[in-house]
Amino acid sequence: MTEQQTIDKSYLQWPFLADNHRQLADDIENWAQQHVDSAPHGDIDVDSECIKLVRQLAAGGILAHSVAQRQSGEKLDVRSMCLIRETLARHSGLADFAFAMQCLGSVPISLFGNDAQQQQYLTAVRAGNNIAAFALTEPEAGSDVAAMSTAAVRKGNDYVLSGEKTFISNGGIADFYIVFARTGGAGAKGISAFILDADTVGLEIVERIETIAPHPLARLKFNDCLMPASKRLGEEGEGFKIAMASLDTCRSTVGAAALGFSRRALSEALQRTGSRKLFGEPMIKIPGVQTQLAEMALNIDTSALLIYRAAWEKDCNSDRITREAAMAKLHATDSAQKTIDAAVQLFGGLGVTKGVKVEELYRDIRALRIYEGASEVQKLIIARQTLLNAGMI
């Protein structure tokens, strides 16, 4: 980055955040400037870059915020996770991805793992020695999680895992996968969760998947993988609950990443419209441009309010924030798409030129409206929770 970002940080004084969060925001900003802004850009080996980022995040103490070990009296702090993702995303979508996947792949163990599981896996994640992954989606079971067909059959003290998962982030570079598989009958109550080590015999990386924003992504196949029962998370039949609780925890942070992208888009737009002249005067003086900038600023503040409301609710007031997290993710990701699109428009032809930041942001934001629950699913969740709160179902 060659120019200073123009970022309004007054939101850090909101009552949703405490002094330790404000200090964390400064620390992450300084870390990102040193390690992300100075990193090489352009064509890179995505796998090796992600692994390097994980190691750097660990060395900076940042991955400590992605895990919580019961024996140490730790608790996940969603506000910290949101601040980290927002700041990293503002600097680099790949840096945000590296942190986010450590969170998503570790949260099930933080919430439901026994002491031995937490000691083995979370300690390694915190140190940057293990890369985590969350394997839920299947070719025929994306938004409809309860329709999954991957199965784990109990045989004595082991389970035999068979089936497929797809669009698995960190697929191919992860050291372990949180895998959800059917151990019982049809529906949500027949699903269990497991920790599958990447070196398990029978685990096959069928293909690597390329997307518009390069990330390590793969389709996995389980060819009768043998897993000891000690690798099961929680009890049989608790897999759906574990998946939903984990997504509940992480969905606000997806919104925070979108917020980071939005803030960067506005910063880029302000610099562009402030320096470029159109019809004899700076673009920023044109009423139509000011209107677009106003809408961008409005989208950013409303997103931030929803995100940090949900995170505060999770940290301070409620174990489950299904409605609040869904609102935060839905609004932040959808409005970020609009904000970034507006920035591209203000850049004109330069905005769709490879190597320009707003073009990169345009590719980065699109997947966030799909993963961890598509926008349409979030609307259904919000509607159901609203009806439940009204006592109508």
MARVEX-939835 format. One record per residue (C-alpha): residue in one letter; x, y, z. Coordinates in pm, 1 decimal, always signed. Layout:
N
<r code="A" px="X" py="Y" pz="Z"/>
...
//
This chain:
393
<r code="M" px="+0.0" py="+0.0" pz="+0.0"/>
<r code="T" px="+154.9" py="+328.4" pz="-107.0"/>
<r code="E" px="-102.5" py="+568.1" pz="+40.4"/>
<r code="Q" px="-232.4" py="+609.4" pz="+393.1"/>
<r code="Q" px="-581.2" py="+468.8" pz="+439.5"/>
<r code="T" px="-851.3" py="+721.1" pz="+529.5"/>
<r code="I" px="-1042.1" py="+542.3" pz="+804.6"/>
<r code="D" px="-1290.3" py="+684.6" pz="+1056.7"/>
<r code="K" px="-1210.9" py="+501.5" pz="+1381.2"/>
<r code="S" px="-1457.4" py="+684.0" pz="+1603.8"/>
<r code="Y" px="-1660.5" py="+362.5" pz="+1629.0"/>
<r code="L" px="-1389.5" py="+223.5" pz="+1856.7"/>
<r code="Q" px="-1532.0" py="+450.8" pz="+2128.0"/>
<r code="W" px="-1874.5" py="+287.4" pz="+2111.7"/>
<r code="P" px="-1990.3" py="+127.7" pz="+2439.5"/>
<r code="F" px="-1991.3" py="-217.8" pz="+2275.8"/>
<r code="L" px="-1611.5" py="-216.0" pz="+2306.9"/>
<r code="A" px="-1382.6" py="-204.5" pz="+2610.3"/>
<r code="D" px="-1035.7" py="-56.8" pz="+2651.1"/>
<r code="N" px="-869.7" py="-391.2" pz="+2579.1"/>
<r code="H" px="-1050.6" py="-403.3" pz="+2243.4"/>
<r code="R" px="-931.0" py="-53.4" pz="+2155.2"/>
<r code="Q" px="-574.0" py="-152.0" pz="+2235.9"/>
<r code="L" px="-614.9" py="-469.2" pz="+2031.1"/>
<r code="A" px="-735.4" py="-266.7" pz="+1731.6"/>
<r code="D" px="-418.5" py="-54.3" pz="+1750.3"/>
<r code="D" px="-199.1" py="-361.8" pz="+1786.9"/>
<r code="I" px="-354.1" py="-538.6" pz="+1487.6"/>
<r code="E" px="-327.8" py="-223.3" pz="+1278.1"/>
<r code="N" px="+42.7" py="-196.0" pz="+1356.3"/>
<r code="W" px="+94.5" py="-566.7" pz="+1285.4"/>
<r code="A" px="-84.0" py="-542.8" pz="+950.8"/>
<r code="Q" px="+119.1" py="-242.0" pz="+843.7"/>
<r code="Q" px="+443.1" py="-426.7" pz="+922.5"/>
<r code="H" px="+360.1" py="-773.4" pz="+791.4"/>
<r code="V" px="+83.3" py="-736.5" pz="+531.4"/>
<r code="D" px="+138.5" py="-400.8" pz="+363.8"/>
<r code="S" px="+507.0" py="-476.6" pz="+311.4"/>
<r code="A" px="+442.8" py="-825.6" pz="+169.3"/>
<r code="P" px="+483.4" py="-889.3" pz="-205.0"/>
<r code="H" px="+167.9" py="-850.7" pz="-414.9"/>
<r code="G" px="+62.6" py="-985.8" pz="-752.1"/>
<r code="D" px="+88.5" py="-1350.6" pz="-847.7"/>
<r code="I" px="+176.4" py="-1560.5" pz="-542.0"/>
<r code="D" px="+166.6" py="-1923.4" pz="-434.7"/>
<r code="V" px="-155.0" py="-1909.6" pz="-233.6"/>
<r code="D" px="-84.4" py="-2224.4" pz="-30.1"/>
<r code="S" px="+259.5" py="-2116.9" pz="+85.2"/>
<r code="E" px="+141.8" py="-1760.5" pz="+147.6"/>
<r code="C" px="-143.3" py="-1881.5" pz="+370.2"/>
<r code="I" px="+90.8" py="-2107.0" pz="+566.5"/>
<r code="K" px="+333.4" py="-1817.7" pz="+608.8"/>
<r code="L" px="+53.3" py="-1587.1" pz="+726.5"/>
<r code="V" px="-59.9" py="-1843.4" pz="+984.3"/>
<r code="R" px="+294.1" py="-1864.3" pz="+1121.4"/>
<r code="Q" px="+320.4" py="-1485.3" pz="+1134.6"/>
<r code="L" px="-19.5" py="-1448.7" pz="+1301.8"/>
<r code="A" px="+90.7" py="-1698.5" pz="+1565.1"/>
<r code="A" px="+422.8" py="-1523.3" pz="+1622.8"/>
<r code="G" px="+232.8" py="-1196.6" pz="+1672.2"/>
<r code="G" px="+9.0" py="-1356.6" pz="+1935.6"/>
<r code="I" px="-296.3" py="-1299.4" pz="+1718.0"/>
<r code="L" px="-400.5" py="-1664.7" pz="+1691.9"/>
<r code="A" px="-446.6" py="-1669.0" pz="+2068.7"/>
<r code="H" px="-777.1" py="-1495.2" pz="+1995.9"/>
<r code="S" px="-893.4" py="-1782.6" pz="+1773.1"/>
<r code="V" px="-900.1" py="-2047.1" pz="+2047.1"/>
<r code="A" px="-1016.1" py="-2092.2" pz="+2406.3"/>
<r code="Q" px="-890.9" py="-2370.5" pz="+2630.8"/>
<r code="R" px="-1111.5" py="-2464.8" pz="+2923.5"/>
<r code="Q" px="-824.3" py="-2567.8" pz="+3152.2"/>
<r code="S" px="-674.3" py="-2220.8" pz="+3117.4"/>
<r code="G" px="-1004.8" py="-2052.6" pz="+3202.2"/>
<r code="E" px="-1024.7" py="-1892.7" pz="+2859.2"/>
<r code="K" px="-1338.5" py="-1783.9" pz="+2677.4"/>
<r code="L" px="-1379.0" py="-1688.0" pz="+2314.7"/>
<r code="D" px="-1415.4" py="-1311.7" pz="+2276.1"/>
<r code="V" px="-1616.2" py="-1246.7" pz="+1961.6"/>
<r code="R" px="-1554.9" py="-872.1" pz="+1971.7"/>
<r code="S" px="-1180.9" py="-936.0" pz="+1951.3"/>
<r code="M" px="-1230.5" py="-1180.6" pz="+1664.9"/>
<r code="C" px="-1441.0" py="-921.6" pz="+1480.7"/>
<r code="L" px="-1187.2" py="-642.9" pz="+1529.3"/>
<r code="I" px="-907.4" py="-867.0" pz="+1404.1"/>
<r code="R" px="-1099.0" py="-976.2" pz="+1095.5"/>
<r code="E" px="-1215.5" py="-623.5" pz="+1016.3"/>
<r code="T" px="-862.3" py="-485.7" pz="+1036.6"/>
<r code="L" px="-696.4" py="-769.9" pz="+847.6"/>
<r code="A" px="-959.9" py="-759.8" pz="+572.0"/>
<r code="R" px="-903.6" py="-388.5" pz="+527.9"/>
<r code="H" px="-538.8" py="-463.8" pz="+453.3"/>
<r code="S" px="-556.7" py="-806.2" pz="+285.0"/>
<r code="G" px="-831.1" py="-1053.2" pz="+206.7"/>
<r code="L" px="-583.7" py="-1341.1" pz="+227.8"/>
<r code="A" px="-460.5" py="-1237.1" pz="+573.0"/>
<r code="D" px="-820.9" py="-1225.7" pz="+690.9"/>
<r code="F" px="-880.7" py="-1569.5" pz="+539.8"/>
<r code="A" px="-578.6" py="-1716.3" pz="+720.5"/>
<r code="F" px="-706.8" py="-1596.4" pz="+1058.1"/>
<r code="A" px="-1071.9" py="-1673.3" pz="+987.1"/>
<r code="M" px="-1014.4" py="-2037.5" pz="+900.2"/>
<r code="Q" px="-809.3" py="-2091.5" pz="+1215.3"/>
<r code="C" px="-1112.3" py="-1959.5" pz="+1403.6"/>
<r code="L" px="-1376.6" py="-2162.3" pz="+1221.8"/>
<r code="G" px="-1175.9" py="-2483.8" pz="+1233.9"/>
<r code="S" px="-1100.6" py="-2441.3" pz="+1603.9"/>
<r code="V" px="-1424.2" py="-2300.9" pz="+1748.1"/>
<r code="P" px="-1596.0" py="-2644.6" pz="+1758.7"/>
<r code="I" px="-1308.1" py="-2774.2" pz="+1972.7"/>
<r code="S" px="-1308.9" py="-2460.1" pz="+2188.7"/>
<r code="L" px="-1682.6" py="-2499.8" pz="+2251.9"/>
<r code="F" px="-1727.6" py="-2877.7" pz="+2265.1"/>
<r code="G" px="-1385.5" py="-3046.5" pz="+2281.0"/>
<r code="N" px="-1278.7" py="-3235.8" pz="+2591.3"/>
<r code="D" px="-961.2" py="-3138.4" pz="+2776.7"/>
<r code="A" px="-742.1" py="-3383.8" pz="+2585.8"/>
<r code="Q" px="-872.2" py="-3265.2" pz="+2247.5"/>
<r code="Q" px="-826.0" py="-2901.5" pz="+2340.5"/>
<r code="Q" px="-472.7" py="-2960.5" pz="+2464.9"/>
<r code="Q" px="-369.2" py="-3150.7" pz="+2153.4"/>
<r code="Y" px="-526.7" py="-2933.9" pz="+1884.7"/>
<r code="L" px="-582.0" py="-2583.8" pz="+2023.3"/>
<r code="T" px="-231.5" py="-2555.5" pz="+2161.1"/>
<r code="A" px="-95.2" py="-2634.4" pz="+1814.0"/>
<r code="V" px="-332.7" py="-2387.6" pz="+1644.7"/>
<r code="R" px="-234.3" py="-2110.4" pz="+1884.7"/>
<r code="A" px="+133.2" py="-2175.4" pz="+1807.9"/>
<r code="G" px="+75.3" py="-2177.3" pz="+1432.1"/>
<r code="N" px="+188.7" py="-2540.1" pz="+1408.3"/>
<r code="N" px="-148.7" py="-2677.8" pz="+1295.9"/>
<r code="I" px="-373.6" py="-2541.6" pz="+1024.0"/>
<r code="A" px="-743.4" py="-2602.7" pz="+1086.8"/>
<r code="A" px="-1037.1" py="-2665.2" pz="+852.8"/>
<r code="F" px="-1415.6" py="-2696.6" pz="+884.7"/>
<r code="A" px="-1567.6" py="-2963.7" pz="+658.5"/>
<r code="L" px="-1945.8" py="-2928.4" pz="+645.8"/>
<r code="T" px="-2057.3" py="-2862.1" pz="+285.9"/>
<r code="E" px="-2126.2" py="-3149.7" pz="+46.1"/>
<r code="P" px="-2203.6" py="-3156.8" pz="-327.0"/>
<r code="E" px="-2574.3" py="-3211.8" pz="-251.7"/>
<r code="A" px="-2590.5" py="-3056.3" pz="+95.4"/>
<r code="G" px="-2487.6" py="-2692.2" pz="+116.2"/>
<r code="S" px="-2748.6" py="-2469.8" pz="+275.5"/>
<r code="D" px="-2951.0" py="-2780.4" pz="+368.6"/>
<r code="V" px="-2699.1" py="-2917.9" pz="+619.1"/>
<r code="A" px="-2938.1" py="-3182.7" pz="+752.2"/>
<r code="A" px="-2939.6" py="-3349.7" pz="+407.7"/>
<r code="M" px="-2573.6" py="-3455.0" pz="+428.0"/>
<r code="S" px="-2489.7" py="-3810.7" pz="+326.4"/>
<r code="T" px="-2128.7" py="-3849.0" pz="+447.9"/>
<r code="A" px="-2145.1" py="-4131.3" pz="+702.2"/>
<r code="A" px="-1941.9" py="-4251.6" pz="+1000.1"/>
<r code="V" px="-2020.3" py="-4610.0" pz="+1100.0"/>
<r code="R" px="-1923.3" py="-4729.5" pz="+1448.0"/>
<r code="K" px="-1705.4" py="-5040.3" pz="+1459.0"/>
<r code="G" px="-1591.9" py="-5123.1" pz="+1811.2"/>
<r code="N" px="-1374.6" py="-4838.2" pz="+1936.9"/>
<r code="D" px="-1350.8" py="-4679.8" pz="+1592.4"/>
<r code="Y" px="-1560.8" py="-4512.1" pz="+1324.4"/>
<r code="V" px="-1529.3" py="-4572.3" pz="+950.9"/>
<r code="L" px="-1583.5" py="-4250.4" pz="+756.0"/>
<r code="S" px="-1702.2" py="-4246.1" pz="+394.8"/>
<r code="G" px="-1839.0" py="-3976.9" pz="+166.6"/>
<r code="E" px="-1742.5" py="-3639.7" pz="+20.2"/>
<r code="K" px="-1713.4" py="-3275.0" pz="+116.7"/>
<r code="T" px="-1662.7" py="-2981.8" pz="-117.0"/>
<r code="F" px="-1566.4" py="-2612.7" pz="-108.1"/>
<r code="I" px="-1358.8" py="-2684.6" pz="+201.4"/>
<r code="S" px="-1136.4" py="-2391.3" pz="+291.1"/>
<r code="N" px="-777.2" py="-2489.2" pz="+370.5"/>
<r code="G" px="-845.2" py="-2816.2" pz="+191.3"/>
<r code="G" px="-509.8" py="-2961.0" pz="+96.2"/>
<r code="I" px="-302.9" py="-2761.0" pz="+347.7"/>
<r code="A" px="-491.3" py="-2831.4" pz="+672.9"/>
<r code="D" px="-342.9" py="-3049.8" pz="+945.1"/>
<r code="F" px="-688.5" py="-3149.3" pz="+1069.6"/>
<r code="Y" px="-1050.1" py="-3118.5" pz="+960.7"/>
<r code="I" px="-1365.7" py="-3084.4" pz="+1168.9"/>
<r code="V" px="-1584.9" py="-3328.8" pz="+975.4"/>
<r code="F" px="-1959.5" py="-3364.0" pz="+1014.8"/>
<r code="A" px="-2102.5" py="-3703.4" pz="+925.9"/>
<r code="R" px="-2418.5" py="-3906.1" pz="+966.7"/>
<r code="T" px="-2405.5" py="-4161.7" pz="+1250.3"/>
<r code="G" px="-2779.2" py="-4209.4" pz="+1290.6"/>
<r code="G" px="-3104.1" py="-4170.8" pz="+1102.1"/>
<r code="A" px="-3218.2" py="-3897.9" pz="+865.5"/>
<r code="G" px="-3230.0" py="-3534.1" pz="+962.7"/>
<r code="A" px="-3031.5" py="-3309.9" pz="+1193.0"/>
<r code="K" px="-3037.7" py="-3544.2" pz="+1493.8"/>
<r code="G" px="-2845.7" py="-3813.9" pz="+1306.5"/>
<r code="I" px="-2529.7" py="-3603.9" pz="+1258.9"/>
<r code="S" px="-2210.7" py="-3619.3" pz="+1465.9"/>
<r code="A" px="-1884.4" py="-3423.3" pz="+1458.0"/>
<r code="F" px="-1527.9" py="-3557.3" pz="+1440.0"/>
<r code="I" px="-1168.3" py="-3437.8" pz="+1430.3"/>
<r code="L" px="-1000.4" py="-3597.7" pz="+1130.2"/>
<r code="D" px="-621.7" py="-3575.5" pz="+1106.8"/>
<r code="A" px="-497.2" py="-3489.0" pz="+759.3"/>
<r code="D" px="-263.1" py="-3788.5" pz="+750.1"/>
<r code="T" px="-547.6" py="-4038.0" pz="+804.4"/>
<r code="V" px="-531.8" py="-4320.9" pz="+552.8"/>
<r code="G" px="-815.5" py="-4291.1" pz="+300.7"/>
<r code="L" px="-845.2" py="-3911.1" pz="+304.5"/>
<r code="E" px="-818.4" py="-3798.2" pz="-57.3"/>
<r code="I" px="-788.4" py="-3445.6" pz="-194.7"/>
<r code="V" px="-990.8" py="-3505.4" pz="-509.1"/>
<r code="E" px="-936.7" py="-3163.4" pz="-661.6"/>
<r code="R" px="-833.2" py="-2811.5" pz="-578.2"/>
<r code="I" px="-1102.0" py="-2553.2" pz="-653.6"/>
<r code="E" px="-1013.3" py="-2215.3" pz="-802.0"/>
<r code="T" px="-1237.1" py="-1917.2" pz="-725.6"/>
<r code="I" px="-1245.7" py="-1549.7" pz="-821.4"/>
<r code="A" px="-1059.0" py="-1462.5" pz="-499.1"/>
<r code="P" px="-773.1" py="-1714.5" pz="-468.9"/>
<r code="H" px="-785.7" py="-1920.9" pz="-149.8"/>
<r code="P" px="-685.7" py="-2279.3" pz="-65.4"/>
<r code="L" px="-1006.5" py="-2466.3" pz="-142.1"/>
<r code="A" px="-1066.9" py="-2833.8" pz="-218.0"/>
<r code="R" px="-1305.4" py="-3124.5" pz="-263.4"/>
<r code="L" px="-1238.4" py="-3407.7" pz="-20.7"/>
<r code="K" px="-1324.1" py="-3775.3" pz="-38.0"/>
<r code="F" px="-1325.3" py="-4015.1" pz="+255.7"/>
<r code="N" px="-1240.8" py="-4367.9" pz="+146.6"/>
<r code="D" px="-1327.2" py="-4569.9" pz="+458.1"/>
<r code="C" px="-1113.6" py="-4353.0" pz="+685.6"/>
<r code="L" px="-1062.5" py="-4517.2" pz="+1024.2"/>
<r code="M" px="-1107.1" py="-4277.0" pz="+1317.1"/>
<r code="P" px="-1080.5" py="-4368.9" pz="+1686.7"/>
<r code="A" px="-1390.1" py="-4282.0" pz="+1890.6"/>
<r code="S" px="-1170.9" py="-4044.3" pz="+2091.8"/>
<r code="K" px="-1178.0" py="-3812.0" pz="+1788.3"/>
<r code="R" px="-1553.9" py="-3758.0" pz="+1816.6"/>
<r code="L" px="-1658.5" py="-3414.2" pz="+1939.3"/>
<r code="G" px="-1934.6" py="-3432.1" pz="+2196.4"/>
<r code="E" px="-2187.6" py="-3714.1" pz="+2189.9"/>
<r code="E" px="-2333.9" py="-3894.2" pz="+1891.4"/>
<r code="G" px="-2613.9" py="-3691.6" pz="+1738.2"/>
<r code="E" px="-2476.2" py="-3356.3" pz="+1858.5"/>
<r code="G" px="-2306.9" py="-3269.6" pz="+1529.6"/>
<r code="F" px="-2578.1" py="-3037.9" pz="+1399.8"/>
<r code="K" px="-2583.0" py="-2851.7" pz="+1731.6"/>
<r code="I" px="-2204.0" py="-2819.8" pz="+1720.7"/>
<r code="A" px="-2210.7" py="-2690.1" pz="+1364.0"/>
<r code="M" px="-2482.7" py="-2433.6" pz="+1434.4"/>
<r code="A" px="-2321.6" py="-2311.7" pz="+1758.3"/>
<r code="S" px="-1989.9" py="-2271.4" pz="+1577.3"/>
<r code="L" px="-2149.9" py="-2078.7" pz="+1292.0"/>
<r code="D" px="-2341.4" py="-1869.3" pz="+1546.0"/>
<r code="T" px="-2008.0" py="-1769.3" pz="+1696.7"/>
<r code="C" px="-1832.0" py="-1698.7" pz="+1367.6"/>
<r code="R" px="-2104.3" py="-1536.1" pz="+1156.0"/>
<r code="S" px="-2055.9" py="-1195.7" pz="+1315.0"/>
<r code="T" px="-1688.9" py="-1214.7" pz="+1219.0"/>
<r code="V" px="-1781.8" py="-1276.7" pz="+854.3"/>
<r code="G" px="-1974.3" py="-951.0" pz="+870.2"/>
<r code="A" px="-1667.0" py="-788.8" pz="+1025.7"/>
<r code="A" px="-1451.1" py="-899.4" pz="+732.7"/>
<r code="A" px="-1706.7" py="-749.2" pz="+493.6"/>
<r code="L" px="-1694.6" py="-431.0" pz="+700.5"/>
<r code="G" px="-1316.6" py="-419.9" pz="+659.2"/>
<r code="F" px="-1354.7" py="-452.4" pz="+283.3"/>
<r code="S" px="-1614.7" py="-172.3" pz="+288.3"/>
<r code="R" px="-1395.8" py="+61.4" pz="+488.5"/>
<r code="R" px="-1109.2" py="+6.8" pz="+247.5"/>
<r code="A" px="-1337.9" py="+68.0" pz="-51.3"/>
<r code="L" px="-1453.9" py="+399.1" pz="+94.4"/>
<r code="S" px="-1093.9" py="+499.1" pz="+169.7"/>
<r code="E" px="-990.5" py="+421.9" pz="-188.2"/>
<r code="A" px="-1293.2" py="+609.5" pz="-324.5"/>
<r code="L" px="-1218.5" py="+917.0" pz="-113.5"/>
<r code="Q" px="-859.1" py="+928.0" pz="-236.5"/>
<r code="R" px="-965.4" py="+877.1" pz="-597.7"/>
<r code="T" px="-1246.7" py="+1132.7" pz="-604.2"/>
<r code="G" px="-1042.4" py="+1383.1" pz="-406.2"/>
<r code="S" px="-751.2" py="+1376.1" pz="-648.9"/>
<r code="R" px="-915.9" py="+1324.1" pz="-989.9"/>
<r code="K" px="-1069.9" py="+1614.4" pz="-1176.3"/>
<r code="L" px="-1383.1" py="+1578.3" pz="-1386.4"/>
<r code="F" px="-1534.9" py="+1864.1" pz="-1586.8"/>
<r code="G" px="-1279.2" py="+2103.1" pz="-1443.3"/>
<r code="E" px="-1320.1" py="+2030.4" pz="-1072.6"/>
<r code="P" px="-1240.3" py="+1750.0" pz="-826.1"/>
<r code="M" px="-1489.7" py="+1464.5" pz="-850.4"/>
<r code="I" px="-1558.5" py="+1496.1" pz="-480.0"/>
<r code="K" px="-1737.4" py="+1827.9" pz="-541.1"/>
<r code="I" px="-1994.9" py="+1672.0" pz="-774.4"/>
<r code="P" px="-2327.8" py="+1621.0" pz="-590.1"/>
<r code="G" px="-2383.1" py="+1279.9" pz="-746.8"/>
<r code="V" px="-2045.1" py="+1160.8" pz="-620.2"/>
<r code="Q" px="-2119.2" py="+1296.9" pz="-274.4"/>
<r code="T" px="-2445.3" py="+1103.4" pz="-274.8"/>
<r code="Q" px="-2261.2" py="+780.5" pz="-349.7"/>
<r code="L" px="-2006.5" py="+848.1" pz="-76.1"/>
<r code="A" px="-2289.1" py="+918.5" pz="+169.2"/>
<r code="E" px="-2452.9" py="+583.8" pz="+91.8"/>
<r code="M" px="-2120.3" py="+407.9" pz="+138.5"/>
<r code="A" px="-2069.4" py="+573.2" pz="+477.5"/>
<r code="L" px="-2424.2" py="+483.2" pz="+582.1"/>
<r code="N" px="-2375.2" py="+119.2" pz="+485.4"/>
<r code="I" px="-2053.1" py="+105.8" pz="+685.4"/>
<r code="D" px="-2197.9" py="+248.7" pz="+1005.8"/>
<r code="T" px="-2514.8" py="+40.0" pz="+1000.3"/>
<r code="S" px="-2306.0" py="-272.2" pz="+940.8"/>
<r code="A" px="-2068.7" py="-186.9" pz="+1224.6"/>
<r code="L" px="-2359.0" py="-129.5" pz="+1464.3"/>
<r code="L" px="-2513.1" py="-467.9" pz="+1383.5"/>
<r code="I" px="-2179.6" py="-650.8" pz="+1400.4"/>
<r code="Y" px="-2062.0" py="-514.7" pz="+1733.2"/>
<r code="R" px="-2411.3" py="-537.9" pz="+1881.6"/>
<r code="A" px="-2412.5" py="-909.4" pz="+1797.4"/>
<r code="A" px="-2056.5" py="-961.1" pz="+1922.4"/>
<r code="W" px="-2129.6" py="-778.3" pz="+2248.4"/>
<r code="E" px="-2445.4" py="-984.2" pz="+2294.4"/>
<r code="K" px="-2245.3" py="-1305.8" pz="+2253.4"/>
<r code="D" px="-1965.8" py="-1197.3" pz="+2486.3"/>
<r code="C" px="-2173.1" py="-1034.6" pz="+2758.5"/>
<r code="N" px="-2533.8" py="-1139.7" pz="+2752.3"/>
<r code="S" px="-2633.8" py="-1456.6" pz="+2569.3"/>
<r code="D" px="-2496.9" py="-1796.7" pz="+2478.4"/>
<r code="R" px="-2678.1" py="-1804.3" pz="+2143.0"/>
<r code="I" px="-2714.3" py="-1504.8" pz="+1911.5"/>
<r code="T" px="-2874.8" py="-1671.8" pz="+1611.4"/>
<r code="R" px="-3088.9" py="-1373.7" pz="+1511.1"/>
<r code="E" px="-2830.6" py="-1105.5" pz="+1585.6"/>
<r code="A" px="-2548.7" py="-1286.8" pz="+1404.8"/>
<r code="A" px="-2766.3" py="-1354.0" pz="+1101.2"/>
<r code="M" px="-2863.5" py="-987.4" pz="+1080.7"/>
<r code="A" px="-2501.0" py="-878.3" pz="+1111.4"/>
<r code="K" px="-2377.5" py="-1113.1" pz="+840.8"/>
<r code="L" px="-2665.0" py="-1048.0" pz="+603.0"/>
<r code="H" px="-2652.9" py="-670.2" pz="+619.1"/>
<r code="A" px="-2274.8" py="-634.3" pz="+630.0"/>
<r code="T" px="-2203.4" py="-865.6" pz="+337.0"/>
<r code="D" px="-2486.2" py="-745.7" pz="+114.2"/>
<r code="S" px="-2414.1" py="-377.7" pz="+181.3"/>
<r code="A" px="-2039.8" py="-433.7" pz="+133.2"/>
<r code="Q" px="-2115.8" py="-565.7" pz="-215.4"/>
<r code="K" px="-2299.4" py="-239.3" pz="-290.9"/>
<r code="T" px="-2028.4" py="-24.3" pz="-132.8"/>
<r code="I" px="-1747.3" py="-189.3" pz="-324.9"/>
<r code="D" px="-1944.9" py="-179.5" pz="-649.1"/>
<r code="A" px="-1992.4" py="+194.9" pz="-597.9"/>
<r code="A" px="-1617.5" py="+237.1" pz="-545.2"/>
<r code="V" px="-1544.3" py="+48.7" pz="-866.7"/>
<r code="Q" px="-1790.5" py="+273.7" pz="-1048.8"/>
<r code="L" px="-1621.4" py="+586.4" pz="-914.6"/>
<r code="F" px="-1286.2" py="+457.4" pz="-1041.2"/>
<r code="G" px="-1426.8" py="+413.0" pz="-1390.8"/>
<r code="G" px="-1221.5" py="+189.9" pz="-1620.2"/>
<r code="L" px="-939.1" py="+182.1" pz="-1367.2"/>
<r code="G" px="-1175.4" py="+12.1" pz="-1123.3"/>
<r code="V" px="-1186.4" py="-309.4" pz="-1325.5"/>
<r code="T" px="-812.7" py="-315.9" pz="-1391.8"/>
<r code="K" px="-615.2" py="-601.6" pz="-1239.6"/>
<r code="G" px="-383.3" py="-483.0" pz="-964.7"/>
<r code="V" px="-606.9" py="-195.4" pz="-854.3"/>
<r code="K" px="-730.5" py="-239.7" pz="-496.5"/>
<r code="V" px="-1101.4" py="-188.5" pz="-564.2"/>
<r code="E" px="-1092.0" py="-458.5" pz="-833.3"/>
<r code="E" px="-937.4" py="-694.6" pz="-576.8"/>
<r code="L" px="-1204.7" py="-600.2" pz="-322.0"/>
<r code="Y" px="-1475.5" py="-669.7" pz="-581.5"/>
<r code="R" px="-1351.2" py="-1027.5" pz="-608.9"/>
<r code="D" px="-1289.0" py="-1065.9" pz="-236.4"/>
<r code="I" px="-1639.0" py="-972.8" pz="-121.2"/>
<r code="R" px="-1848.3" py="-1202.1" pz="-338.7"/>
<r code="A" px="-1792.1" py="-1528.8" pz="-153.1"/>
<r code="L" px="-1885.6" py="-1376.9" pz="+183.5"/>
<r code="R" px="-2249.1" py="-1357.4" pz="+73.7"/>
<r code="I" px="-2246.2" py="-1736.0" pz="+28.0"/>
<r code="Y" px="-2021.5" py="-1909.7" pz="+281.3"/>
<r code="E" px="-2127.9" py="-1976.8" pz="+641.8"/>
<r code="G" px="-2486.9" py="-1938.8" pz="+529.6"/>
<r code="A" px="-2598.1" py="-1764.6" pz="+211.1"/>
<r code="S" px="-2787.7" py="-1434.9" pz="+232.9"/>
<r code="E" px="-3115.1" py="-1609.9" pz="+151.5"/>
<r code="V" px="-3059.7" py="-1852.9" pz="+440.3"/>
<r code="Q" px="-2989.0" py="-1565.1" pz="+677.8"/>
<r code="K" px="-3326.3" py="-1413.8" pz="+588.2"/>
<r code="L" px="-3499.4" py="-1741.7" pz="+672.2"/>
<r code="I" px="-3312.8" py="-1757.3" pz="+1003.4"/>
<r code="I" px="-3411.9" py="-1401.6" pz="+1091.1"/>
<r code="A" px="-3775.3" py="-1468.9" pz="+1000.1"/>
<r code="R" px="-3789.0" py="-1786.6" pz="+1208.6"/>
<r code="Q" px="-3630.2" py="-1619.1" pz="+1510.2"/>
<r code="T" px="-3867.3" py="-1323.3" pz="+1477.5"/>
<r code="L" px="-4166.8" py="-1557.4" pz="+1473.5"/>
<r code="L" px="-4030.2" py="-1750.1" pz="+1769.9"/>
<r code="N" px="-3981.5" py="-1428.5" pz="+1967.6"/>
<r code="A" px="-4338.0" py="-1330.9" pz="+1885.5"/>
<r code="G" px="-4465.4" py="-1667.7" pz="+2006.8"/>
<r code="M" px="-4613.1" py="-1745.8" pz="+1664.4"/>
<r code="I" px="-4433.4" py="-2079.5" pz="+1610.4"/>
//
